[in-house]
């Protein structure tokens, strides 16, 4: 009887020991997963803030660049003797590339593509608004995208009304504001949003990669086309690149911070 009681006691002790070991093991697994998830969340937050910081830095750099254009090496080399900043370099680059009106015309017409992209996302937002019957129920990234597009248009209008400098050549006999390059601003502000939204909304990897690749190639060719067409100063293109990428980074960071997810 005593022997049987002893065996039962030992069995109970072993069972309790095994149970405790299993519990400890499960606790360690859950703790490690929790720590891993926390690190992922922290890294995601860091990435969002880093994108936002980059956007702000680029906007500040654009403001500084705009100021420098008006004070560094300013010479009356523009149409009708208008002043141009960084004159020596701008004049050298303009003579190097020459004027190519065919490239200008092609890139001008292709500039309608970003407008078509804006219309697509505007249509998506409108459909959601009609179906859900409330602006607050429209996807946040689409609402922010609409606000972002309005800001881009507003930036364009400001520099149209307050010209920093004028094009190197007359367009149909008229002087036109040249800084920043409006086509470059439009392309580099809108086309990255297409890539961003495609990556967020589409599941098919082949379609996603194809659209992203074609969009990137299109954007690069448009910038190069405007640069070598001879209708802009080199500094016009640089200013557009800084402003457009800066604005896009801020838009992307706001969306990611809102949705708390990594892209």
Buried (B, 14 or more C-beta within 10 A) or exposed (E): EEEEEEEEEEEEEEEEEEEEEEEEEEEEEEEEEEEEEEEEEEEBBEBBEEBBEBBBEBBEBBBEBBEEBEEBBBBEBBBEEBBBBBBEBBBEBBEEBEEBEEBBEBBBEBBEBBEEBBEEBBEBBEEBBEEEEEEEEBBEBBBBBBEBBEBBBEBBEEBEEEBBBBBBBEBEEEBBBBBBBBBBBBBBBBBBBBBBBBEBEEEEEEEBEEBBEEBEEBBEBBBEBBBBBBBBBBBBBBBBBBBBBBBBBBBBBBBBBEBEEEE
